Amino acid sequence: MAGNAEESRTTPSTQLLRGQKALVTGSNSGIGMATALALGRAGADVVVNYVVGADEAEKVVEQIRGFGVRSYAHEADVSDEDQVVGMVDRMVREFGTIDIMVPNAGLQRDAPLTEMSLAQWQKVIDVNLTGQFLCAREAAKEFMRRGVVADVSRSAGKIVCMSSVHQIVPWAGHVNYASSKGGVGMMMQTLAQELAPHRIRVNAVAPGAIRTPINKSAWDTPEAEAELLKLIPYRRVGDPDDIANAVVAMASDLLDYVVGTTLYVDGGMTLFPGFATGG
């Protein structure tokens, strides 16, 4: 009896998403890879999306399959409408449906305002904001068609947008990126408002400073890390798993009553650390 009781306490934490189907864009590296692995570990079948890096994507697929769930890699540019539609259509054919959409794919094209080209601006908006819109739209269509399946989840579907602390923190020299993430925040809230009556939950996870290839220069030397830590009250740089675990929680029924919320996973970066000594 004691053994059964212990199992009942531990199993839900490791299989929160058993039987669900998830798609993570940009999931062959960094935060996306960690998220795809965490979803698979939690029991979900996972589609690994990528736009470049097929070999890396296949390695992630193999790791996910090692958890006893299904996975495959799909190449698609999330800023291309036809490719997003095709990606979700294929998932519905192969997995039967989709329960969790994590539009994670994002990039930076940094420059001071007066030197930023229209192409740099547009590329970031197209991938970081329009890409999330297209993924959310296509997932919502399937969620609404299928409705709630009570023995799978209390909701008809979950969209967990990948935002950033720069959803609310200005970032000079990165106006395209900060604008895209500010847009993600308002898009998420608006979609949450619109889709909640259909029992579809839309939320966002907003990373702070995380050890990923996109920002390696900010933490890969002791001097750079020391400067970065001045912005983080918790005094450590985050790891991709910090974000992945937050996504799993957001996608699970543990947070079924959480709708239209941004979860900042940032070690306190949004607490205005410059004012810690009185300003």
MIBAPA-323726 format. One record per residue (C-alpha): residue number from 1; residue in one letter; z, y, x. Coordinates in steps of 0.05 Angstrom, whole numbers, plus 32768, in hexadecimal, padded with zeros to 4 digits. Each point is the difference from the previous one (the first is absolute). Layout:
# MIBAPA-323726
num=NUM, residuo=A, c3=Z, c2=Y, c1=X
...
This chain:
# MIBAPA-323726
num=1, residuo=M, c3=8000, c2=8000, c1=8000
num=2, residuo=A, c3=8012, c2=8031, c1=8038
num=3, residuo=G, c3=7FBE, c2=7FF3, c1=8022
num=4, residuo=N, c3=7FD9, c2=800E, c1=7FC0
num=5, residuo=A, c3=8027, c2=8040, c1=7FF4
num=6, residuo=E, c3=7FF0, c2=8018, c1=8046
num=7, residuo=E, c3=7FB7, c2=7FF0, c1=7FF7
num=8, residuo=S, c3=7FFE, c2=8027, c1=7FBF
num=9, residuo=R, c3=801C, c2=803D, c1=8023
num=10, residuo=T, c3=7FCF, c2=7FFE, c1=803B
num=11, residuo=T, c3=7FBF, c2=7FE8, c1=7FE3
num=12, residuo=P, c3=7FF0, c2=803E, c1=7FD5
num=13, residuo=S, c3=8006, c2=802D, c1=803D
num=14, residuo=T, c3=7FCA, c2=7FD9, c1=8025
num=15, residuo=Q, c3=7FD3, c2=7FEF, c1=7FC5
num=16, residuo=L, c3=8004, c2=8040, c1=7FD7
num=17, residuo=L, c3=7FB5, c2=7FFF, c1=7FF3
num=18, residuo=R, c3=7FF2, c2=7FB6, c1=7FF7
num=19, residuo=G, c3=7FC0, c2=7FF5, c1=7FD9
num=20, residuo=Q, c3=7FE7, c2=8048, c1=8005
num=21, residuo=K, c3=7FBF, c2=8018, c1=801E
num=22, residuo=A, c3=7FFF, c2=803C, c1=802F
num=23, residuo=L, c3=7FCC, c2=8029, c1=8023
num=24, residuo=V, c3=8011, c2=802C, c1=803C
num=25, residuo=T, c3=7FCB, c2=802F, c1=801B
num=26, residuo=G, c3=7FFC, c2=800D, c1=804A
num=27, residuo=S, c3=802B, c2=7FC3, c1=800D
num=28, residuo=N, c3=7FE6, c2=7FE5, c1=8042
num=29, residuo=S, c3=802F, c2=802C, c1=8029
num=30, residuo=G, c3=803E, c2=802B, c1=7FFE
num=31, residuo=I, c3=8025, c2=800D, c1=7FBF
num=32, residuo=G, c3=7FCA, c2=7FDE, c1=7FD7
num=33, residuo=M, c3=8005, c2=7FC0, c1=8028
num=34, residuo=A, c3=804C, c2=7FFF, c1=7FFC
num=35, residuo=T, c3=7FFB, c2=800C, c1=7FB5
num=36, residuo=A, c3=7FCD, c2=7FC8, c1=7FF5
num=37, residuo=L, c3=802C, c2=7FD0, c1=8027
num=38, residuo=A, c3=803F, c2=8014, c1=7FDA
num=39, residuo=L, c3=7FDE, c2=7FF7, c1=7FBD
num=40, residuo=G, c3=7FE8, c2=7FBB, c1=8014
num=41, residuo=R, c3=8045, c2=7FEE, c1=8019
num=42, residuo=A, c3=801B, c2=8016, c1=7FBC
num=43, residuo=G, c3=7FD2, c2=7FCE, c1=7FDE
num=44, residuo=A, c3=7FC2, c2=8028, c1=7FEE
num=45, residuo=D, c3=7FB8, c2=7FED, c1=800D
num=46, residuo=V, c3=7FE3, c2=8039, c1=8029
num=47, residuo=V, c3=7FBB, c2=801E, c1=800B
num=48, residuo=V, c3=7FFC, c2=8020, c1=8046
num=49, residuo=N, c3=7FD1, c2=803B, c1=7FFE
num=50, residuo=Y, c3=7FE1, c2=801F, c1=803E
num=51, residuo=V, c3=7FC5, c2=802D, c1=8012
num=52, residuo=V, c3=7FFD, c2=7FEE, c1=804A
num=53, residuo=G, c3=8023, c2=7FC9, c1=8027
num=54, residuo=A, c3=7FEB, c2=7FBF, c1=7FDE
num=55, residuo=D, c3=8022, c2=7FD4, c1=8035
num=56, residuo=E, c3=8042, c2=8024, c1=7FF6
num=57, residuo=A, c3=7FFA, c2=7FF8, c1=7FB5
num=58, residuo=E, c3=7FF5, c2=7FB5, c1=8006
num=59, residuo=K, c3=803D, c2=7FF9, c1=802B
num=60, residuo=V, c3=802A, c2=8023, c1=7FCA
num=61, residuo=V, c3=7FE2, c2=7FD1, c1=7FCC
num=62, residuo=E, c3=8014, c2=7FC3, c1=8029
num=63, residuo=Q, c3=8047, c2=8019, c1=8006
num=64, residuo=I, c3=8005, c2=800C, c1=7FB5
num=65, residuo=R, c3=7FE5, c2=7FBB, c1=7FF1
num=66, residuo=G, c3=8038, c2=7FE6, c1=802B
num=67, residuo=F, c3=8031, c2=8016, c1=7FCA
num=68, residuo=G, c3=7FE0, c2=7FCE, c1=7FD0
num=69, residuo=V, c3=7FD8, c2=8033, c1=7FD8
num=70, residuo=R, c3=7FB6, c2=8011, c1=7FFB
num=71, residuo=S, c3=7FDE, c2=8038, c1=8026
num=72, residuo=Y, c3=7FBC, c2=8017, c1=8016
num=73, residuo=A, c3=7FE2, c2=803D, c1=8023
num=74, residuo=H, c3=7FD1, c2=8031, c1=7FDF
num=75, residuo=E, c3=7FD9, c2=8036, c1=8023
num=76, residuo=A, c3=7FFA, c2=8040, c1=7FD7
num=77, residuo=D, c3=8001, c2=804B, c1=800B
num=78, residuo=V, c3=8031, c2=801B, c1=7FCD
num=79, residuo=S, c3=7FDC, c2=8042, c1=7FFD
num=80, residuo=D, c3=7FC2, c2=7FDD, c1=7FE4
num=81, residuo=E, c3=8005, c2=7FF5, c1=7FB5
num=82, residuo=D, c3=7FD1, c2=7FC4, c1=7FFD
num=83, residuo=Q, c3=8025, c2=7FDD, c1=8038
num=84, residuo=V, c3=8044, c2=800A, c1=7FDE
num=85, residuo=V, c3=7FE5, c2=7FE7, c1=7FBE
num=86, residuo=G, c3=7FE2, c2=7FC3, c1=8022
num=87, residuo=M, c3=8041, c2=7FF2, c1=8026
num=88, residuo=V, c3=802B, c2=7FFE, c1=7FC1
num=89, residuo=D, c3=7FCB, c2=7FDA, c1=7FD9
num=90, residuo=R, c3=7FFF, c2=7FCA, c1=8036
num=91, residuo=M, c3=804C, c2=7FFC, c1=8000
num=92, residuo=V, c3=8001, c2=7FF5, c1=7FB5
num=93, residuo=R, c3=7FCC, c2=7FC9, c1=8007
num=94, residuo=E, c3=8023, c2=7FDD, c1=8039
num=95, residuo=F, c3=804A, c2=800A, c1=7FEE
num=96, residuo=G, c3=7FF8, c2=8008, c1=7FB5
num=97, residuo=T, c3=801F, c2=8046, c1=7FFD
num=98, residuo=I, c3=8025, c2=8035, c1=8027
num=99, residuo=D, c3=804A, c2=8011, c1=7FF7
num=100, residuo=I, c3=800E, c2=802F, c1=803B
num=101, residuo=M, c3=7FD3, c2=8035, c1=801F
num=102, residuo=V, c3=8016, c2=8021, c1=8040
num=103, residuo=P, c3=7FCC, c2=8036, c1=8013
num=104, residuo=N, c3=8017, c2=8008, c1=8048
num=105, residuo=A, c3=7FC1, c2=8010, c1=8027
num=106, residuo=G, c3=8003, c2=8044, c1=8021
num=107, residuo=L, c3=7FEB, c2=8026, c1=803D
num=108, residuo=Q, c3=8007, c2=8042, c1=8025
num=109, residuo=R, c3=7FCC, c2=8030, c1=801B
num=110, residuo=D, c3=802C, c2=8036, c1=801F
num=111, residuo=A, c3=7FED, c2=8047, c1=8013
num=112, residuo=P, c3=801A, c2=8047, c1=7FF9
num=113, residuo=L, c3=7FE7, c2=8021, c1=7FC1
num=114, residuo=T, c3=7FCE, c2=802D, c1=8022
num=115, residuo=E, c3=7FE2, c2=7FC5, c1=8026
num=116, residuo=M, c3=8001, c2=7FCC, c1=7FC8
num=117, residuo=S, c3=7FBB, c2=7FEE, c1=7FE8
num=118, residuo=L, c3=7FEF, c2=7FF3, c1=7FB8
num=119, residuo=A, c3=7FEF, c2=7FB8, c1=8014
num=120, residuo=Q, c3=8047, c2=7FF7, c1=801C
num=121, residuo=W, c3=801E, c2=801C, c1=7FC0
num=122, residuo=Q, c3=7FD5, c2=7FD7, c1=7FD2
num=123, residuo=K, c3=8008, c2=7FBE, c1=8025
num=124, residuo=V, c3=804B, c2=8002, c1=7FFA
num=125, residuo=I, c3=7FFF, c2=8015, c1=7FB7
num=126, residuo=D, c3=7FCC, c2=7FCA, c1=7FF0
num=127, residuo=V, c3=8029, c2=7FC7, c1=801F
num=128, residuo=N, c3=8048, c2=8016, c1=7FF6
num=129, residuo=L, c3=7FFB, c2=801D, c1=7FBA
num=130, residuo=T, c3=7FBF, c2=7FEB, c1=7FDE
num=131, residuo=G, c3=8008, c2=7FBA, c1=801C
num=132, residuo=Q, c3=8044, c2=7FFA, c1=7FE0
num=133, residuo=F, c3=7FE5, c2=801B, c1=7FBE
num=134, residuo=L, c3=7FC7, c2=7FCD, c1=7FFF
num=135, residuo=C, c3=802F, c2=7FC6, c1=8010
num=136, residuo=A, c3=8032, c2=8015, c1=7FCC
num=137, residuo=R, c3=7FCA, c2=8008, c1=7FCB
num=138, residuo=E, c3=7FE2, c2=7FBC, c1=800B
num=139, residuo=A, c3=8044, c2=7FDD, c1=8001
num=140, residuo=A, c3=8015, c2=8024, c1=7FC1
num=141, residuo=K, c3=7FC3, c2=7FE7, c1=7FDB
num=142, residuo=E, c3=8015, c2=7FB8, c1=800E
num=143, residuo=F, c3=8049, c2=800E, c1=7FF1
num=144, residuo=M, c3=7FEE, c2=801C, c1=7FBC
num=145, residuo=R, c3=7FCF, c2=7FC8, c1=7FF0
num=146, residuo=R, c3=8033, c2=7FCA, c1=800F
num=147, residuo=G, c3=8041, c2=8020, c1=7FEA
num=148, residuo=V, c3=8045, c2=7FE6, c1=800F
num=149, residuo=V, c3=8008, c2=7FB6, c1=8013
num=150, residuo=A, c3=804A, c2=7FF7, c1=7FF6
num=151, residuo=D, c3=800A, c2=7FC5, c1=802E
num=152, residuo=V, c3=7FDE, c2=8026, c1=8039
num=153, residuo=S, c3=801D, c2=8046, c1=7FFB
num=154, residuo=R, c3=8021, c2=802F, c1=7FCE
num=155, residuo=S, c3=7FC7, c2=8031, c1=800B
num=156, residuo=A, c3=7FB6, c2=7FFB, c1=7FF6
num=157, residuo=G, c3=7FF3, c2=8016, c1=8047
num=158, residuo=K, c3=801A, c2=8029, c1=803A
num=159, residuo=I, c3=7FDE, c2=8035, c1=802A
num=160, residuo=V, c3=8027, c2=8014, c1=803F
num=161, residuo=C, c3=7FDD, c2=803B, c1=8020
num=162, residuo=M, c3=8009, c2=800B, c1=804A
num=163, residuo=S, c3=8012, c2=8049, c1=800A
num=164, residuo=S, c3=8025, c2=8023, c1=8039
num=165, residuo=V, c3=8039, c2=8030, c1=800D
num=166, residuo=H, c3=7FC6, c2=8032, c1=8005
num=167, residuo=Q, c3=7FFA, c2=7FFA, c1=7FB5
num=168, residuo=I, c3=8036, c2=8037, c1=8001
num=169, residuo=V, c3=8006, c2=8014, c1=804A
num=170, residuo=P, c3=7FCA, c2=8031, c1=8019
num=171, residuo=W, c3=7FDE, c2=7FEB, c1=8040
num=172, residuo=A, c3=7FDB, c2=8035, c1=8028
num=173, residuo=G, c3=7FC1, c2=7FE6, c1=8021
num=174, residuo=H, c3=7FFA, c2=7FC9, c1=7FCC
num=175, residuo=V, c3=7FEE, c2=8026, c1=7FC1
num=176, residuo=N, c3=7FCF, c2=7FCA, c1=7FE9
num=177, residuo=Y, c3=8034, c2=7FC8, c1=8007
num=178, residuo=A, c3=8039, c2=8027, c1=7FE1
num=179, residuo=S, c3=7FD4, c2=8016, c1=7FC6
num=180, residuo=S, c3=7FE9, c2=7FB8, c1=7FF4
num=181, residuo=K, c3=8048, c2=7FE7, c1=7FFD
num=182, residuo=G, c3=8016, c2=803A, c1=7FD3
num=183, residuo=G, c3=7FC8, c2=7FEB, c1=7FD3
num=184, residuo=V, c3=8017, c2=7FB8, c1=8001
num=185, residuo=G, c3=8044, c2=8016, c1=7FE8
num=186, residuo=M, c3=7FE6, c2=8025, c1=7FC3
num=187, residuo=M, c3=7FCB, c2=7FCB, c1=7FF2
num=188, residuo=M, c3=8037, c2=7FCB, c1=8000
num=189, residuo=Q, c3=802C, c2=8026, c1=7FD0
num=190, residuo=T, c3=7FC6, c2=800F, c1=7FD1
num=191, residuo=L, c3=7FE8, c2=7FB8, c1=8000
num=192, residuo=A, c3=8048, c2=7FE9, c1=7FF4
num=193, residuo=Q, c3=8006, c2=802D, c1=7FC4
num=194, residuo=E, c3=7FBD, c2=7FE8, c1=7FE4
num=195, residuo=L, c3=8009, c2=7FB6, c1=800D
num=196, residuo=A, c3=8049, c2=7FF5, c1=7FF1
num=197, residuo=P, c3=7FF4, c2=7FF5, c1=7FB5
num=198, residuo=H, c3=7FD5, c2=7FC5, c1=8015
num=199, residuo=R, c3=803B, c2=7FE3, c1=8027
num=200, residuo=I, c3=7FDE, c2=8010, c1=8042
num=201, residuo=R, c3=802D, c2=801C, c1=8036
num=202, residuo=V, c3=7FE5, c2=8032, c1=8032
num=203, residuo=N, c3=802C, c2=8017, c1=803B
num=204, residuo=A, c3=7FF8, c2=8014, c1=8048
num=205, residuo=V, c3=8020, c2=7FF0, c1=8043
num=206, residuo=A, c3=8000, c2=8039, c1=8032
num=207, residuo=P, c3=800A, c2=7FED, c1=8049
num=208, residuo=G, c3=801C, c2=802E, c1=8034
num=209, residuo=A, c3=7FF5, c2=7FF3, c1=804A
num=210, residuo=I, c3=7FEC, c2=7FB6, c1=8007
num=211, residuo=R, c3=7FEA, c2=7FDB, c1=803E
num=212, residuo=T, c3=7FB6, c2=7FF6, c1=7FF1
num=213, residuo=P, c3=7FC0, c2=800A, c1=8028
num=214, residuo=I, c3=7FEE, c2=803F, c1=7FD9
num=215, residuo=N, c3=803B, c2=8027, c1=801E
num=216, residuo=K, c3=800D, c2=7FDB, c1=8042
num=217, residuo=S, c3=7FFF, c2=803F, c1=8029
num=218, residuo=A, c3=803E, c2=8019, c1=7FDA
num=219, residuo=W, c3=802D, c2=7FC6, c1=8016
num=220, residuo=D, c3=7FE1, c2=7FD8, c1=803A
num=221, residuo=T, c3=8025, c2=8025, c1=8038
num=222, residuo=P, c3=804B, c2=800E, c1=8005
num=223, residuo=E, c3=7FF2, c2=804A, c1=8001
num=224, residuo=A, c3=7FD4, c2=7FFF, c1=7FC2
num=225, residuo=E, c3=8032, c2=7FD4, c1=7FDB
num=226, residuo=A, c3=803A, c2=802E, c1=8012
num=227, residuo=E, c3=7FDA, c2=803B, c1=7FE1
num=228, residuo=L, c3=7FEF, c2=7FD8, c1=7FC2
num=229, residuo=L, c3=8048, c2=7FEB, c1=7FF6
num=230, residuo=K, c3=8014, c2=8048, c1=7FF9
num=231, residuo=L, c3=7FDD, c2=7FFD, c1=7FBC
num=232, residuo=I, c3=8022, c2=7FC0, c1=7FEA
num=233, residuo=P, c3=804B, c2=8004, c1=7FEE
num=234, residuo=Y, c3=8006, c2=7FB4, c1=8002
num=235, residuo=R, c3=7FEA, c2=8002, c1=8049
num=236, residuo=R, c3=7FCE, c2=7FC8, c1=8001
num=237, residuo=V, c3=7FB5, c2=7FFC, c1=7FF6
num=238, residuo=G, c3=7FED, c2=7FD4, c1=7FC5
num=239, residuo=D, c3=7FDC, c2=7FBD, c1=8004
num=240, residuo=P, c3=7FC8, c2=7FE9, c1=7FD3
num=241, residuo=D, c3=8030, c2=7FCD, c1=7FE0
num=242, residuo=D, c3=802B, c2=8039, c1=7FE7
num=243, residuo=I, c3=7FC6, c2=8016, c1=7FD5
num=244, residuo=A, c3=7FE9, c2=7FBA, c1=7FEE
num=245, residuo=N, c3=8045, c2=7FEE, c1=7FE5
num=246, residuo=A, c3=8000, c2=803F, c1=7FD5
num=247, residuo=V, c3=7FBD, c2=7FEE, c1=7FE3
num=248, residuo=V, c3=8018, c2=7FBA, c1=7FEE
num=249, residuo=A, c3=803C, c2=801D, c1=7FDD
num=250, residuo=M, c3=7FD5, c2=8033, c1=7FDA
num=251, residuo=A, c3=7FD0, c2=7FC9, c1=7FEA
num=252, residuo=S, c3=8037, c2=7FD2, c1=7FE8
num=253, residuo=D, c3=8024, c2=7FFC, c1=7FBE
num=254, residuo=L, c3=8040, c2=8015, c1=8023
num=255, residuo=L, c3=7FE6, c2=8047, c1=7FF8
num=256, residuo=D, c3=7FDE, c2=7FF6, c1=7FBD
num=257, residuo=Y, c3=801D, c2=8041, c1=7FE3
num=258, residuo=V, c3=7FE8, c2=802A, c1=803B
num=259, residuo=V, c3=7FC2, c2=8027, c1=7FEA
num=260, residuo=G, c3=7FDE, c2=803C, c1=8020
num=261, residuo=T, c3=802F, c2=8003, c1=803C
num=262, residuo=T, c3=7FF3, c2=800B, c1=804A
num=263, residuo=L, c3=802E, c2=7FD8, c1=802D
num=264, residuo=Y, c3=8006, c2=8024, c1=8043
num=265, residuo=V, c3=800A, c2=7FCE, c1=8038
num=266, residuo=D, c3=800B, c2=8031, c1=8039
num=267, residuo=G, c3=8044, c2=7FFB, c1=8021
num=268, residuo=G, c3=8011, c2=8043, c1=7FDF
num=269, residuo=M, c3=7FC5, c2=8027, c1=801A
num=270, residuo=T, c3=7FFA, c2=8024, c1=7FBD
num=271, residuo=L, c3=8049, c2=8019, c1=8005
num=272, residuo=F, c3=7FEB, c2=803E, c1=8028
num=273, residuo=P, c3=8024, c2=7FEA, c1=8040
num=274, residuo=G, c3=7FF8, c2=8045, c1=801F
num=275, residuo=F, c3=8035, c2=8017, c1=7FD0
num=276, residuo=A, c3=8033, c2=7FCB, c1=8014
num=277, residuo=T, c3=8025, c2=8034, c1=802A
num=278, residuo=G, c3=7FFE, c2=8037, c1=7FCC
num=279, residuo=G, c3=7FBA, c2=801A, c1=800B
